[in-house]
Amino acid sequence: QRRLPKRGFKSAQLKYNGEVTLTDLERLGASEVDLLTLKAAGLVREIIKNVKVIKSGELTRKVALKGIGATAGAKAAIEAVGGSIA
């Protein structure tokens, strides 16, 4: 038993989570963004159920997120340009 390597825990739900950066939202060019829009644009895979926006890059356009989460820094950046998160 001592010779066996220790194994950690990896959630099976991780494969359903996705990330999108502020730069991706800038390139997308849509005013309203939801999960179906991101899948249609090819930014996330079809299997993804939960998406979170992370603060990486610049955002200069007003964007309204629907059903998408965001980190604290990304939320501040989106609201600074007049966007909203619902």
Biopython code that builds the backbone (N, CA, C, O; Angstrom):
import numpy as np
from Bio.PDB.StructureBuilder import StructureBuilder

atoms = [
    (1, "GLN", "N", (0.817, -1.195, 0.000)),
    (1, "GLN", "CA", (0.000, 0.000, 0.000)),
    (1, "GLN", "C", (0.868, 1.270, 0.000)),
    (1, "GLN", "O", (0.488, 2.267, -0.614)),
    (2, "ARG", "N", (1.977, 1.250, 0.649)),
    (2, "ARG", "CA", (2.836, 2.421, 0.697)),
    (2, "ARG", "C", (3.463, 2.721, -0.654)),
    (2, "ARG", "O", (3.793, 3.875, -0.929)),
    (3, "ARG", "N", (3.633, 1.738, -1.489)),
    (3, "ARG", "CA", (4.295, 1.953, -2.773)),
    (3, "ARG", "C", (3.372, 2.559, -3.828)),
    (3, "ARG", "O", (3.837, 3.015, -4.872)),
    (4, "LEU", "N", (2.090, 2.563, -3.562)),
    (4, "LEU", "CA", (1.157, 3.124, -4.538)),
    (4, "LEU", "C", (1.236, 4.653, -4.526)),
    (4, "LEU", "O", (1.341, 5.257, -3.458)),
    (5, "PRO", "N", (1.187, 5.270, -5.684)),
    (5, "PRO", "CA", (1.239, 6.742, -5.711)),
    (5, "PRO", "C", (-0.053, 7.339, -5.170)),
    (5, "PRO", "O", (-1.133, 6.765, -5.313)),
    (6, "LYS", "N", (0.081, 8.494, -4.551)),
    (6, "LYS", "CA", (-1.101, 9.190, -4.041)),
    (6, "LYS", "C", (-1.822, 9.830, -5.214)),
    (6, "LYS", "O", (-1.193, 10.357, -6.132)),
    (7, "ARG", "N", (-3.109, 9.781, -5.178)),
    (7, "ARG", "CA", (-3.933, 10.352, -6.242)),
    (7, "ARG", "C", (-4.762, 11.493, -5.667)),
    (7, "ARG", "O", (-5.282, 11.399, -4.555)),
    (8, "GLY", "N", (-4.878, 12.560, -6.429)),
    (8, "GLY", "CA", (-5.711, 13.677, -6.017)),
    (8, "GLY", "C", (-7.125, 13.501, -6.515)),
    (8, "GLY", "O", (-7.479, 12.457, -7.063)),
    (9, "PHE", "N", (-7.921, 14.516, -6.323)),
    (9, "PHE", "CA", (-9.305, 14.495, -6.766)),
    (9, "PHE", "C", (-9.484, 15.500, -7.886)),
    (9, "PHE", "O", (-9.083, 16.656, -7.753)),
    (10, "LYS", "N", (-10.080, 15.072, -8.986)),
    (10, "LYS", "CA", (-10.393, 15.949, -10.098)),
    (10, "LYS", "C", (-11.871, 15.777, -10.425)),
    (10, "LYS", "O", (-12.323, 14.686, -10.770)),
    (11, "SER", "N", (-12.603, 16.859, -10.312)),
    (11, "SER", "CA", (-14.044, 16.818, -10.507)),
    (11, "SER", "C", (-14.394, 16.448, -11.945)),
    (11, "SER", "O", (-13.733, 16.883, -12.888)),
    (12, "ALA", "N", (-15.426, 15.650, -12.098)),
    (12, "ALA", "CA", (-15.892, 15.274, -13.428)),
    (12, "ALA", "C", (-16.654, 16.420, -14.081)),
    (12, "ALA", "O", (-16.899, 16.395, -15.287)),
    (13, "GLN", "N", (-17.032, 17.426, -13.291)),
    (13, "GLN", "CA", (-17.791, 18.556, -13.821)),
    (13, "GLN", "C", (-16.906, 19.600, -14.501)),
    (13, "GLN", "O", (-17.421, 20.505, -15.156)),
    (14, "LEU", "N", (-15.574, 19.488, -14.356)),
    (14, "LEU", "CA", (-14.675, 20.473, -14.935)),
    (14, "LEU", "C", (-14.774, 20.558, -16.454)),
    (14, "LEU", "O", (-14.526, 21.615, -17.034)),
    (15, "LYS", "N", (-15.131, 19.465, -17.093)),
    (15, "LYS", "CA", (-15.192, 19.479, -18.554)),
    (15, "LYS", "C", (-16.379, 20.290, -19.077)),
    (15, "LYS", "O", (-16.462, 20.557, -20.276)),
    (16, "TYR", "N", (-17.300, 20.685, -18.189)),
    (16, "TYR", "CA", (-18.468, 21.464, -18.596)),
    (16, "TYR", "C", (-18.271, 22.960, -18.367)),
    (16, "TYR", "O", (-19.165, 23.747, -18.677)),
    (17, "ASN", "N", (-17.125, 23.370, -17.833)),
    (17, "ASN", "CA", (-16.846, 24.775, -17.555)),
    (17, "ASN", "C", (-15.949, 25.354, -18.633)),
    (17, "ASN", "O", (-15.038, 24.687, -19.124)),
    (18, "GLY", "N", (-16.215, 26.611, -19.000)),
    (18, "GLY", "CA", (-15.412, 27.281, -20.013)),
    (18, "GLY", "C", (-15.049, 28.683, -19.583)),
    (18, "GLY", "O", (-15.681, 29.261, -18.699)),
    (19, "GLU", "N", (-14.016, 29.227, -20.223)),
    (19, "GLU", "CA", (-13.553, 30.583, -19.939)),
    (19, "GLU", "C", (-13.497, 31.381, -21.228)),
    (19, "GLU", "O", (-13.154, 30.863, -22.291)),
    (20, "VAL", "N", (-13.842, 32.657, -21.109)),
    (20, "VAL", "CA", (-13.762, 33.592, -22.221)),
    (20, "VAL", "C", (-13.068, 34.842, -21.698)),
    (20, "VAL", "O", (-13.350, 35.284, -20.584)),
    (21, "THR", "N", (-12.174, 35.411, -22.478)),
    (21, "THR", "CA", (-11.454, 36.607, -22.047)),
    (21, "THR", "C", (-12.159, 37.872, -22.564)),
    (21, "THR", "O", (-13.029, 37.807, -23.432)),
    (22, "LEU", "N", (-11.762, 39.006, -22.013)),
    (22, "LEU", "CA", (-12.297, 40.285, -22.485)),
    (22, "LEU", "C", (-11.902, 40.542, -23.932)),
    (22, "LEU", "O", (-12.661, 41.150, -24.687)),
    (23, "THR", "N", (-10.726, 40.085, -24.317)),
    (23, "THR", "CA", (-10.280, 40.235, -25.706)),
    (23, "THR", "C", (-11.193, 39.465, -26.659)),
    (23, "THR", "O", (-11.497, 39.939, -27.753)),
    (24, "ASP", "N", (-11.628, 38.270, -26.237)),
    (24, "ASP", "CA", (-12.555, 37.483, -27.060)),
    (24, "ASP", "C", (-13.880, 38.214, -27.243)),
    (24, "ASP", "O", (-14.452, 38.206, -28.333)),
    (25, "LEU", "N", (-14.372, 38.851, -26.167)),
    (25, "LEU", "CA", (-15.630, 39.598, -26.262)),
    (25, "LEU", "C", (-15.475, 40.806, -27.181)),
    (25, "LEU", "O", (-16.402, 41.159, -27.909)),
    (26, "GLU", "N", (-14.312, 41.434, -27.146)),
    (26, "GLU", "CA", (-14.044, 42.584, -28.020)),
    (26, "GLU", "C", (-14.061, 42.154, -29.484)),
    (26, "GLU", "O", (-14.636, 42.842, -30.328)),
    (27, "ARG", "N", (-13.438, 41.027, -29.786)),
    (27, "ARG", "CA", (-13.381, 40.525, -31.166)),
    (27, "ARG", "C", (-14.739, 40.036, -31.649)),
    (27, "ARG", "O", (-15.030, 40.090, -32.844)),
    (28, "LEU", "N", (-15.579, 39.555, -30.719)),
    (28, "LEU", "CA", (-16.886, 39.003, -31.089)),
    (28, "LEU", "C", (-17.768, 40.080, -31.705)),
    (28, "LEU", "O", (-18.425, 39.837, -32.717)),
    (29, "GLY", "N", (-17.789, 41.262, -31.110)),
    (29, "GLY", "CA", (-18.517, 42.384, -31.698)),
    (29, "GLY", "C", (-20.010, 42.379, -31.468)),
    (29, "GLY", "O", (-20.711, 43.182, -32.083)),
    (30, "ALA", "N", (-20.535, 41.515, -30.613)),
    (30, "ALA", "CA", (-21.970, 41.482, -30.336)),
    (30, "ALA", "C", (-22.273, 42.346, -29.116)),
    (30, "ALA", "O", (-21.470, 42.429, -28.187)),
    (31, "SER", "N", (-23.445, 42.991, -29.131)),
    (31, "SER", "CA", (-23.810, 43.835, -27.993)),
    (31, "SER", "C", (-24.390, 43.002, -26.854)),
    (31, "SER", "O", (-24.206, 43.336, -25.684)),
    (32, "GLU", "N", (-25.089, 41.922, -27.191)),
    (32, "GLU", "CA", (-25.615, 41.006, -26.180)),
    (32, "GLU", "C", (-24.967, 39.647, -26.377)),
    (32, "GLU", "O", (-24.963, 39.103, -27.481)),
    (33, "VAL", "N", (-24.418, 39.101, -25.293)),
    (33, "VAL", "CA", (-23.686, 37.837, -25.373)),
    (33, "VAL", "C", (-24.316, 36.843, -24.416)),
    (33, "VAL", "O", (-24.521, 37.144, -23.240)),
    (34, "ASP", "N", (-24.622, 35.660, -24.923)),
    (34, "ASP", "CA", (-25.072, 34.557, -24.073)),
    (34, "ASP", "C", (-24.345, 33.284, -24.509)),
    (34, "ASP", "O", (-23.487, 33.318, -25.391)),
    (35, "LEU", "N", (-24.694, 32.183, -23.891)),
    (35, "LEU", "CA", (-23.989, 30.931, -24.145)),
    (35, "LEU", "C", (-24.121, 30.485, -25.603)),
    (35, "LEU", "O", (-23.153, 30.008, -26.195)),
    (36, "LEU", "N", (-25.311, 30.638, -26.181)),
    (36, "LEU", "CA", (-25.519, 30.221, -27.572)),
    (36, "LEU", "C", (-24.694, 31.066, -28.542)),
    (36, "LEU", "O", (-24.204, 30.554, -29.548)),
    (37, "THR", "N", (-24.540, 32.354, -28.245)),
    (37, "THR", "CA", (-23.725, 33.223, -29.092)),
    (37, "THR", "C", (-22.272, 32.787, -29.085)),
    (37, "THR", "O", (-21.616, 32.763, -30.126)),
    (38, "LEU", "N", (-21.769, 32.441, -27.899)),
    (38, "LEU", "CA", (-20.376, 32.008, -27.784)),
    (38, "LEU", "C", (-20.145, 30.681, -28.493)),
    (38, "LEU", "O", (-19.099, 30.479, -29.109)),
    (39, "LYS", "N", (-21.119, 29.775, -28.408)),
    (39, "LYS", "CA", (-20.987, 28.485, -29.101)),
    (39, "LYS", "C", (-21.022, 28.673, -30.612)),
    (39, "LYS", "O", (-20.267, 28.027, -31.338)),
    (40, "ALA", "N", (-21.896, 29.556, -31.086)),
    (40, "ALA", "CA", (-22.006, 29.805, -32.522)),
    (40, "ALA", "C", (-20.727, 30.443, -33.074)),
    (40, "ALA", "O", (-20.342, 30.178, -34.213)),
    (41, "ALA", "N", (-20.074, 31.279, -32.271)),
    (41, "ALA", "CA", (-18.847, 31.933, -32.707)),
    (41, "ALA", "C", (-17.631, 31.021, -32.588)),
    (41, "ALA", "O", (-16.565, 31.340, -33.116)),
    (42, "GLY", "N", (-17.780, 29.891, -31.900)),
    (42, "GLY", "CA", (-16.679, 28.956, -31.757)),
    (42, "GLY", "C", (-15.727, 29.292, -30.621)),
    (42, "GLY", "O", (-14.617, 28.763, -30.575)),
    (43, "LEU", "N", (-16.136, 30.158, -29.708)),
    (43, "LEU", "CA", (-15.272, 30.521, -28.582)),
    (43, "LEU", "C", (-15.285, 29.465, -27.485)),
    (43, "LEU", "O", (-14.309, 29.326, -26.748)),
    (44, "VAL", "N", (-16.384, 28.719, -27.369)),
    (44, "VAL", "CA", (-16.450, 27.613, -26.406)),
    (44, "VAL", "C", (-16.963, 26.378, -27.132)),
    (44, "VAL", "O", (-17.621, 26.473, -28.168)),
    (45, "ARG", "N", (-16.650, 25.216, -26.566)),
    (45, "ARG", "CA", (-17.081, 23.965, -27.194)),
    (45, "ARG", "C", (-18.577, 23.742, -26.972)),
    (45, "ARG", "O", (-19.193, 24.406, -26.139)),
    (46, "GLU", "N", (-19.147, 22.816, -27.712)),
    (46, "GLU", "CA", (-20.575, 22.525, -27.618)),
    (46, "GLU", "C", (-20.956, 21.879, -26.283)),
    (46, "GLU", "O", (-22.103, 21.993, -25.851)),
    (47, "ILE", "N", (-20.017, 21.208, -25.633)),
    (47, "ILE", "CA", (-20.312, 20.488, -24.395)),
    (47, "ILE", "C", (-20.390, 21.431, -23.182)),
    (47, "ILE", "O", (-20.888, 21.036, -22.128)),
    (48, "ILE", "N", (-19.905, 22.663, -23.325)),
    (48, "ILE", "CA", (-19.815, 23.615, -22.221)),
    (48, "ILE", "C", (-21.206, 24.036, -21.744)),
    (48, "ILE", "O", (-22.097, 24.318, -22.545)),
    (49, "LYS", "N", (-21.370, 24.072, -20.406)),
    (49, "LYS", "CA", (-22.633, 24.505, -19.798)),
    (49, "LYS", "C", (-22.482, 25.793, -19.002)),
    (49, "LYS", "O", (-23.430, 26.574, -18.924)),
    (50, "ASN", "N", (-21.322, 26.036, -18.412)),
    (50, "ASN", "CA", (-21.076, 27.225, -17.605)),
    (50, "ASN", "C", (-19.887, 27.987, -18.175)),
    (50, "ASN", "O", (-18.835, 27.404, -18.437)),
    (51, "VAL", "N", (-20.058, 29.286, -18.363)),
    (51, "VAL", "CA", (-18.984, 30.117, -18.906)),
    (51, "VAL", "C", (-18.714, 31.264, -17.944)),
    (51, "VAL", "O", (-19.636, 31.835, -17.360)),
    (52, "LYS", "N", (-17.430, 31.592, -17.788)),
    (52, "LYS", "CA", (-17.030, 32.718, -16.955)),
    (52, "LYS", "C", (-16.082, 33.598, -17.752)),
    (52, "LYS", "O", (-15.189, 33.106, -18.442)),
    (53, "VAL", "N", (-16.286, 34.905, -17.648)),
    (53, "VAL", "CA", (-15.427, 35.869, -18.312)),
    (53, "VAL", "C", (-14.290, 36.216, -17.365)),
    (53, "VAL", "O", (-14.518, 36.543, -16.201)),
    (54, "ILE", "N", (-13.051, 36.142, -17.874)),
    (54, "ILE", "CA", (-11.895, 36.479, -17.054)),
    (54, "ILE", "C", (-11.263, 37.757, -17.596)),
    (54, "ILE", "O", (-11.365, 38.060, -18.785)),
    (55, "LYS", "N", (-10.612, 38.498, -16.708)),
    (55, "LYS", "CA", (-10.005, 39.773, -17.095)),
    (55, "LYS", "C", (-8.651, 39.521, -17.734)),
    (55, "LYS", "O", (-7.648, 39.330, -17.047)),
    (56, "SER", "N", (-8.638, 39.524, -19.038)),
    (56, "SER", "CA", (-7.405, 39.382, -19.790)),
    (56, "SER", "C", (-7.578, 40.169, -21.077)),
    (56, "SER", "O", (-8.293, 39.738, -21.982)),
    (57, "GLY", "N", (-6.935, 41.304, -21.159)),
    (57, "GLY", "CA", (-7.064, 42.134, -22.342)),
    (57, "GLY", "C", (-7.888, 43.376, -22.055)),
    (57, "GLY", "O", (-8.186, 43.691, -20.902)),
    (58, "GLU", "N", (-8.247, 44.072, -23.115)),
    (58, "GLU", "CA", (-8.978, 45.334, -23.018)),
    (58, "GLU", "C", (-10.367, 45.178, -23.609)),
    (58, "GLU", "O", (-10.588, 44.376, -24.517)),
    (59, "LEU", "N", (-11.303, 45.961, -23.077)),
    (59, "LEU", "CA", (-12.669, 45.997, -23.604)),
    (59, "LEU", "C", (-13.040, 47.455, -23.791)),
    (59, "LEU", "O", (-13.004, 48.228, -22.834)),
    (60, "THR", "N", (-13.400, 47.847, -25.018)),
    (60, "THR", "CA", (-13.751, 49.237, -25.299)),
    (60, "THR", "C", (-15.201, 49.384, -25.712)),
    (60, "THR", "O", (-15.678, 50.507, -25.878)),
    (61, "ARG", "N", (-15.906, 48.297, -25.880)),
    (61, "ARG", "CA", (-17.274, 48.320, -26.381)),
    (61, "ARG", "C", (-18.242, 47.901, -25.284)),
    (61, "ARG", "O", (-17.896, 47.105, -24.410)),
    (62, "LYS", "N", (-19.446, 48.435, -25.331)),
    (62, "LYS", "CA", (-20.484, 48.112, -24.354)),
    (62, "LYS", "C", (-21.039, 46.720, -24.652)),
    (62, "LYS", "O", (-21.475, 46.439, -25.769)),
    (63, "VAL", "N", (-21.015, 45.849, -23.631)),
    (63, "VAL", "CA", (-21.448, 44.466, -23.805)),
    (63, "VAL", "C", (-22.408, 44.099, -22.672)),
    (63, "VAL", "O", (-22.156, 44.419, -21.510)),
    (64, "ALA", "N", (-23.502, 43.431, -23.014)),
    (64, "ALA", "CA", (-24.455, 42.945, -22.017)),
    (64, "ALA", "C", (-24.352, 41.427, -21.953)),
    (64, "ALA", "O", (-24.605, 40.749, -22.949)),
    (65, "LEU", "N", (-23.985, 40.887, -20.799)),
    (65, "LEU", "CA", (-23.862, 39.444, -20.620)),
    (65, "LEU", "C", (-25.152, 38.887, -20.047)),
    (65, "LEU", "O", (-25.709, 39.449, -19.104)),
    (66, "LYS", "N", (-25.625, 37.795, -20.605)),
    (66, "LYS", "CA", (-26.843, 37.150, -20.121)),
    (66, "LYS", "C", (-26.549, 35.698, -19.780)),
    (66, "LYS", "O", (-26.230, 34.901, -20.663)),
    (67, "GLY", "N", (-26.654, 35.353, -18.508)),
    (67, "GLY", "CA", (-26.430, 33.982, -18.074)),
    (67, "GLY", "C", (-24.977, 33.573, -18.070)),
    (67, "GLY", "O", (-24.666, 32.383, -18.118)),
    (68, "ILE", "N", (-24.083, 34.544, -18.012)),
    (68, "ILE", "CA", (-22.652, 34.270, -18.010)),
    (68, "ILE", "C", (-22.046, 34.940, -16.790)),
    (68, "ILE", "O", (-22.362, 36.092, -16.492)),
    (69, "GLY", "N", (-21.184, 34.234, -16.088)),
    (69, "GLY", "CA", (-20.521, 34.787, -14.918)),
    (69, "GLY", "C", (-19.282, 35.563, -15.310)),
    (69, "GLY", "O", (-18.829, 35.515, -16.454)),
    (70, "ALA", "N", (-18.739, 36.288, -14.328)),
    (70, "ALA", "CA", (-17.528, 37.061, -14.577)),
    (70, "ALA", "C", (-16.750, 37.191, -13.279)),
    (70, "ALA", "O", (-17.332, 37.218, -12.195)),
    (71, "THR", "N", (-15.442, 37.270, -13.396)),
    (71, "THR", "CA", (-14.611, 37.503, -12.222)),
    (71, "THR", "C", (-14.793, 38.953, -11.787)),
    (71, "THR", "O", (-15.372, 39.759, -12.515)),
    (72, "ALA", "N", (-14.299, 39.276, -10.606)),
    (72, "ALA", "CA", (-14.469, 40.627, -10.068)),
    (72, "ALA", "C", (-13.797, 41.668, -10.959)),
    (72, "ALA", "O", (-14.361, 42.734, -11.206)),
    (73, "GLY", "N", (-12.591, 41.362, -11.441)),
    (73, "GLY", "CA", (-11.887, 42.295, -12.313)),
    (73, "GLY", "C", (-12.578, 42.469, -13.651)),
    (73, "GLY", "O", (-12.642, 43.581, -14.175)),
    (74, "ALA", "N", (-13.098, 41.381, -14.212)),
    (74, "ALA", "CA", (-13.798, 41.450, -15.490)),
    (74, "ALA", "C", (-15.111, 42.216, -15.342)),
    (74, "ALA", "O", (-15.500, 42.976, -16.229)),
    (75, "LYS", "N", (-15.786, 42.010, -14.217)),
    (75, "LYS", "CA", (-17.044, 42.706, -13.964)),
    (75, "LYS", "C", (-16.805, 44.212, -13.886)),
    (75, "LYS", "O", (-17.583, 44.995, -14.431)),
    (76, "ALA", "N", (-15.732, 44.616, -13.211)),
    (76, "ALA", "CA", (-15.403, 46.031, -13.102)),
    (76, "ALA", "C", (-15.062, 46.619, -14.465)),
    (76, "ALA", "O", (-15.451, 47.748, -14.762)),
    (77, "ALA", "N", (-14.345, 45.877, -15.292)),
    (77, "ALA", "CA", (-13.967, 46.351, -16.626)),
    (77, "ALA", "C", (-15.186, 46.478, -17.534)),
    (77, "ALA", "O", (-15.268, 47.415, -18.327)),
    (78, "ILE", "N", (-16.127, 45.552, -17.428)),
    (78, "ILE", "CA", (-17.334, 45.591, -18.262)),
    (78, "ILE", "C", (-18.218, 46.757, -17.858)),
    (78, "ILE", "O", (-18.745, 47.471, -18.712)),
    (79, "GLU", "N", (-18.383, 46.951, -16.546)),
    (79, "GLU", "CA", (-19.228, 48.056, -16.083)),
    (79, "GLU", "C", (-18.562, 49.413, -16.306)),
    (79, "GLU", "O", (-19.258, 50.425, -16.390)),
    (80, "ALA", "N", (-17.232, 49.457, -16.402)),
    (80, "ALA", "CA", (-16.526, 50.727, -16.642)),
    (80, "ALA", "C", (-16.823, 51.279, -18.041)),
    (80, "ALA", "O", (-16.816, 52.493, -18.242)),
    (81, "VAL", "N", (-17.083, 50.390, -19.005)),
    (81, "VAL", "CA", (-17.383, 50.855, -20.363)),
    (81, "VAL", "C", (-18.891, 50.940, -20.610)),
    (81, "VAL", "O", (-19.319, 51.194, -21.736)),
    (82, "GLY", "N", (-19.702, 50.729, -19.559)),
    (82, "GLY", "CA", (-21.141, 50.868, -19.698)),
    (82, "GLY", "C", (-21.878, 49.569, -19.931)),
    (82, "GLY", "O", (-23.071, 49.595, -20.234)),
    (83, "GLY", "N", (-21.224, 48.446, -19.802)),
    (83, "GLY", "CA", (-21.868, 47.149, -20.000)),
    (83, "GLY", "C", (-22.611, 46.688, -18.763)),
    (83, "GLY", "O", (-22.578, 47.346, -17.723)),
    (84, "SER", "N", (-23.285, 45.547, -18.883)),
    (84, "SER", "CA", (-24.035, 45.006, -17.757)),
    (84, "SER", "C", (-23.906, 43.496, -17.721)),
    (84, "SER", "O", (-23.623, 42.850, -18.729)),
    (85, "ILE", "N", (-24.124, 42.948, -16.525)),
    (85, "ILE", "CA", (-24.080, 41.496, -16.321)),
    (85, "ILE", "C", (-25.397, 41.076, -15.676)),
    (85, "ILE", "O", (-25.759, 41.555, -14.601)),
    (86, "ALA", "N", (-26.104, 40.175, -16.348)),
    (86, "ALA", "CA", (-27.387, 39.706, -15.815)),
    (86, "ALA", "C", (-27.382, 38.218, -15.629)),
    (86, "ALA", "O", (-28.380, 37.647, -15.189)),
]
sb = StructureBuilder()
sb.init_structure("model")
sb.init_model(0)
sb.init_chain("A")
sb.init_seg("    ")
for serial, (resi, resn, name, xyz) in enumerate(atoms, 1):
    if name == "N":
        sb.init_residue(resn, " ", resi, " ")
    sb.init_atom(name, np.array(xyz, "f"), 0.0, 1.0, " ", f" {name:<3s}", serial, name[0])
structure = sb.get_structure()
